[in-house]
Every structure is written in C-alpha cells, then in structure tokens.
Amino acid sequence: MPEFKSVFYRQEVTFMILGGTCTRNCRFCAVDKAKGCVLPVDPSEADNVALAVKKLGLKYVVVTSVTRDDLIDGGAGQFARVINAVYGVNHLIKNRGFNTGFSG
C-alpha cells in the first residue's frame, strides 16, 4: 500500500515488481520466501504499472522487486519492460530502479 502523503503531495510511488515472493532467504527482509514454486511473471505488469503512473500523475517512480533467481535473466527483462512502459506514458518522469543484483 503506498504512503498516500507521498503519492498526493510529492507525486512519487515505489512499485515492487515480479510478484510478492522472493527466491532467496535473506534474514533482514520481510518479503515472503518461496517454499516451492513461485508464480510466473505477469505479462501485463509493465502496462499496469504504466497505467497507474499515468492515472496518479506521478513525477517520480522507484521500481524495485523481489529476487527471482528462478528466471534466466533474474528479472532484468521485466525491469526493462516496466521502465520503458513508464517512460512511454511520461517521458519526463524521474525514475530510479533498485534491482536485486540479478543472480549476483
């Protein structure tokens, strides 16, 4: 759930992509850990994030994700799709991506 004060006053949101289940077991993290298989990547995720950016009139977006060691590229392709879709609806938006190191 976004922190609404940031959304409406500063027009910024953080989006966590690639699902809600992590494939690593870091002790410091509160994200759910995979106990078997994880859901496939949502093919409409990039478009959904871009639509939210447009509807909310955001000026600044942070894109982060769970770790997806089960994916060949670690999720790098999905990061690229999301960021490109966001720029497609607002080419002036400021964006920061926090990736998981992509299997590193």
DRENPA-3360 file (N, C-alpha, C; in nm, 2 decimals, always signed):
BEGIN
1 = MPEFKSVF = +0.09/-0.12/+0.00/+0.00/+0.00/+0.00/+0.09/+0.12/+0.00 ~ +0.07/+0.21/-0.10/+0.15/+0.33/-0.10/+0.12/+0.43/+0.02 ~ +0.22/+0.51/+0.05/+0.21/+0.60/+0.16/+0.14/+0.72/+0.09 ~ +0.01/+0.75/+0.12/-0.07/+0.84/+0.04/-0.02/+0.98/+0.05 ~ +0.05/+1.02/+0.16/+0.10/+1.16/+0.16/+0.20/+1.18/+0.05 ~ +0.29/+1.08/+0.03/+0.39/+1.09/-0.08/+0.32/+1.09/-0.21 ~ +0.22/+1.01/-0.23/+0.16/+1.00/-0.36/+0.09/+1.13/-0.40 ~ +0.02/+1.19/-0.31/-0.06/+1.31/-0.35/+0.02/+1.44/-0.33;
9 = YRQEVTFM = +0.11/+1.45/-0.24/+0.18/+1.58/-0.22/+0.31/+1.58/-0.30 ~ +0.38/+1.47/-0.30/+0.51/+1.47/-0.37/+0.50/+1.40/-0.51 ~ +0.39/+1.33/-0.53/+0.37/+1.26/-0.66/+0.48/+1.16/-0.69 ~ +0.50/+1.07/-0.59/+0.60/+0.97/-0.60/+0.55/+0.84/-0.54 ~ +0.59/+0.73/-0.60/+0.55/+0.59/-0.56/+0.66/+0.50/-0.59 ~ +0.67/+0.39/-0.50/+0.76/+0.28/-0.52/+0.67/+0.16/-0.57 ~ +0.71/+0.10/-0.68/+0.64/-0.02/-0.73/+0.73/-0.14/-0.71 ~ +0.68/-0.25/-0.65/+0.76/-0.37/-0.64/+0.71/-0.47/-0.74;
17 = ILGGTCTR = +0.79/-0.50/-0.83/+0.75/-0.59/-0.95/+0.80/-0.73/-0.93 ~ +0.76/-0.81/-1.02/+0.80/-0.96/-1.03/+0.73/-1.04/-0.92 ~ +0.62/-1.00/-0.87/+0.54/-1.07/-0.77/+0.57/-1.04/-0.63 ~ +0.52/-1.12/-0.54/+0.54/-1.09/-0.40/+0.61/-1.20/-0.32 ~ +0.68/-1.29/-0.40/+0.75/-1.40/-0.33/+0.89/-1.40/-0.38 ~ +0.99/-1.40/-0.29/+1.13/-1.40/-0.32/+1.19/-1.54/-0.32 ~ +1.29/-1.56/-0.41/+1.35/-1.69/-0.42/+1.48/-1.70/-0.33 ~ +1.51/-1.60/-0.26/+1.62/-1.61/-0.16/+1.57/-1.61/-0.02;
25 = NCRFCAVD = +1.66/-1.63/+0.07/+1.62/-1.64/+0.21/+1.70/-1.55/+0.30 ~ +1.70/-1.42/+0.26/+1.77/-1.32/+0.34/+1.71/-1.29/+0.47 ~ +1.78/-1.29/+0.58/+1.73/-1.28/+0.71/+1.67/-1.14/+0.74 ~ +1.73/-1.04/+0.67/+1.69/-0.90/+0.70/+1.56/-0.86/+0.63 ~ +1.51/-0.94/+0.54/+1.40/-0.90/+0.46/+1.27/-0.95/+0.51 ~ +1.16/-0.87/+0.49/+1.03/-0.92/+0.54/+0.94/-0.97/+0.42 ~ +1.00/-0.98/+0.30/+0.92/-1.03/+0.19/+0.90/-1.18/+0.20 ~ +0.78/-1.23/+0.16/+0.76/-1.37/+0.17/+0.86/-1.45/+0.09;
33 = KAKGCVLP = +0.90/-1.56/+0.15/+1.00/-1.65/+0.08/+0.93/-1.77/+0.01 ~ +0.99/-1.80/-0.10/+0.94/-1.91/-0.18/+0.95/-2.05/-0.11 ~ +0.85/-2.12/-0.10/+0.85/-2.25/-0.03/+0.81/-2.36/-0.14 ~ +0.87/-2.35/-0.25/+0.83/-2.43/-0.37/+0.84/-2.35/-0.49 ~ +0.74/-2.35/-0.57/+0.74/-2.27/-0.70/+0.68/-2.14/-0.67 ~ +0.73/-2.04/-0.75/+0.67/-1.91/-0.75/+0.59/-1.88/-0.87 ~ +0.50/-1.78/-0.87/+0.41/-1.75/-0.98/+0.50/-1.70/-1.10 ~ +0.45/-1.73/-1.22/+0.52/-1.68/-1.34/+0.51/-1.52/-1.34;
41 = VDPSEADN = +0.60/-1.46/-1.42/+0.59/-1.32/-1.43/+0.46/-1.28/-1.50 ~ +0.40/-1.17/-1.45/+0.28/-1.12/-1.51/+0.31/-1.05/-1.64 ~ +0.26/-1.10/-1.75/+0.29/-1.03/-1.88/+0.23/-0.89/-1.89 ~ +0.13/-0.86/-1.81/+0.07/-0.73/-1.82/+0.12/-0.63/-1.71 ~ +0.22/-0.68/-1.63/+0.27/-0.60/-1.52/+0.32/-0.46/-1.57 ~ +0.40/-0.46/-1.68/+0.46/-0.33/-1.72/+0.34/-0.23/-1.76 ~ +0.24/-0.28/-1.83/+0.13/-0.19/-1.87/+0.05/-0.15/-1.75 ~ +0.04/-0.23/-1.65/-0.04/-0.20/-1.53/+0.03/-0.09/-1.45;
49 = VALAVKKL = +0.17/-0.10/-1.44/+0.25/+0.00/-1.37/+0.24/+0.13/-1.45 ~ +0.25/+0.13/-1.58/+0.25/+0.25/-1.66/+0.11/+0.32/-1.64 ~ +0.00/+0.24/-1.64/-0.13/+0.29/-1.63/-0.15/+0.36/-1.49 ~ -0.09/+0.30/-1.39/-0.10/+0.36/-1.25/-0.02/+0.49/-1.25 ~ +0.09/+0.49/-1.31/+0.17/+0.62/-1.32/+0.09/+0.73/-1.39 ~ +0.03/+0.69/-1.50/-0.05/+0.79/-1.57/-0.17/+0.84/-1.49 ~ -0.25/+0.74/-1.43/-0.37/+0.78/-1.36/-0.33/+0.87/-1.23 ~ -0.22/+0.84/-1.17/-0.19/+0.91/-1.05/-0.11/+1.04/-1.08;
57 = GLKYVVVT = -0.07/+1.06/-1.20/+0.00/+1.18/-1.24/+0.14/+1.19/-1.17 ~ +0.21/+1.08/-1.16/+0.33/+1.08/-1.08/+0.44/+1.15/-1.16 ~ +0.54/+1.21/-1.07/+0.65/+1.27/-1.13/+0.78/+1.19/-1.10 ~ +0.77/+1.10/-1.00/+0.89/+1.03/-0.96/+0.85/+0.88/-0.92 ~ +0.92/+0.79/-0.98/+0.89/+0.65/-0.96/+1.01/+0.57/-0.92 ~ +1.00/+0.49/-0.82/+1.10/+0.39/-0.78/+1.05/+0.25/-0.82 ~ +1.13/+0.18/-0.89/+1.10/+0.04/-0.93/+1.19/-0.05/-0.86 ~ +1.14/-0.14/-0.78/+1.22/-0.24/-0.71/+1.15/-0.38/-0.73;
65 = SVTRDDLI = +1.21/-0.48/-0.68/+1.15/-0.62/-0.70/+1.19/-0.72/-0.59 ~ +1.12/-0.82/-0.59/+1.17/-0.94/-0.52/+1.28/-1.00/-0.60 ~ +1.36/-1.09/-0.54/+1.47/-1.16/-0.61/+1.40/-1.28/-0.68 ~ +1.44/-1.29/-0.81/+1.38/-1.40/-0.89/+1.49/-1.48/-0.95 ~ +1.56/-1.56/-0.87/+1.67/-1.65/-0.92/+1.62/-1.76/-1.01 ~ +1.49/-1.78/-1.01/+1.43/-1.88/-1.10/+1.42/-1.84/-1.24 ~ +1.44/-1.71/-1.27/+1.43/-1.66/-1.41/+1.57/-1.65/-1.47 ~ +1.58/-1.69/-1.59/+1.71/-1.69/-1.66/+1.79/-1.56/-1.64;
73 = DGGAGQFA = +1.72/-1.45/-1.66/+1.78/-1.31/-1.66/+1.76/-1.25/-1.52 ~ +1.71/-1.32/-1.42/+1.69/-1.27/-1.29/+1.59/-1.16/-1.28 ~ +1.51/-1.14/-1.39/+1.41/-1.04/-1.39/+1.45/-0.91/-1.46 ~ +1.57/-0.91/-1.52/+1.62/-0.79/-1.59/+1.53/-0.74/-1.70 ~ +1.48/-0.84/-1.78/+1.39/-0.81/-1.89/+1.26/-0.74/-1.84 ~ +1.21/-0.79/-1.73/+1.09/-0.73/-1.67/+1.11/-0.58/-1.62 ~ +1.23/-0.56/-1.56/+1.27/-0.43/-1.52/+1.27/-0.34/-1.64 ~ +1.33/-0.38/-1.75/+1.34/-0.30/-1.87/+1.20/-0.27/-1.93;
81 = RVINAVYG = +1.11/-0.37/-1.93/+0.98/-0.36/-1.99/+0.90/-0.25/-1.90 ~ +0.91/-0.27/-1.77/+0.84/-0.17/-1.68/+0.89/-0.03/-1.70 ~ +1.02/-0.01/-1.70/+1.07/+0.12/-1.71/+1.04/+0.18/-1.85 ~ +1.05/+0.10/-1.95/+1.01/+0.15/-2.09/+0.87/+0.19/-2.09 ~ +0.78/+0.11/-2.03/+0.64/+0.14/-2.03/+0.61/+0.27/-1.96 ~ +0.68/+0.29/-1.84/+0.66/+0.41/-1.77/+0.70/+0.53/-1.85 ~ +0.82/+0.52/-1.91/+0.86/+0.64/-2.00/+0.77/+0.66/-2.12 ~ +0.70/+0.55/-2.16/+0.60/+0.56/-2.27/+0.48/+0.65/-2.23;
89 = VNHLIKNR = +0.44/+0.65/-2.11/+0.33/+0.74/-2.07/+0.37/+0.87/-2.01 ~ +0.50/+0.88/-1.97/+0.55/+1.01/-1.92/+0.70/+1.01/-1.94 ~ +0.75/+1.07/-2.06/+0.89/+1.07/-2.09/+0.97/+1.16/-2.00 ~ +0.90/+1.25/-1.92/+0.98/+1.34/-1.84/+0.99/+1.29/-1.69 ~ +0.93/+1.17/-1.66/+0.93/+1.12/-1.53/+1.07/+1.09/-1.48 ~ +1.09/+1.11/-1.35/+1.22/+1.07/-1.29/+1.20/+0.93/-1.24 ~ +1.30/+0.84/-1.26/+1.29/+0.70/-1.23/+1.41/+0.65/-1.16 ~ +1.40/+0.57/-1.06/+1.51/+0.50/-1.00/+1.48/+0.35/-0.99;
97 = GFNTGFSG = +1.57/+0.27/-1.03/+1.55/+0.13/-1.02/+1.64/+0.07/-0.92 ~ +1.59/-0.01/-0.83/+1.67/-0.09/-0.73/+1.65/-0.24/-0.77 ~ +1.76/-0.29/-0.83/+1.75/-0.43/-0.87/+1.81/-0.52/-0.76 ~ +1.80/-0.65/-0.78/+1.84/-0.74/-0.68/+1.98/-0.80/-0.71 ~ +2.05/-0.74/-0.81/+2.18/-0.79/-0.84/+2.18/-0.90/-0.95 ~ +2.06/-0.94/-0.99/+2.04/-1.04/-1.10/+2.13/-1.16/-1.08 ~ +2.11/-1.24/-0.98/+2.18/-1.36/-0.95/+2.32/-1.34/-0.91 ~ +2.35/-1.22/-0.86/+2.49/-1.19/-0.81/+2.49/-1.15/-0.68;
% end
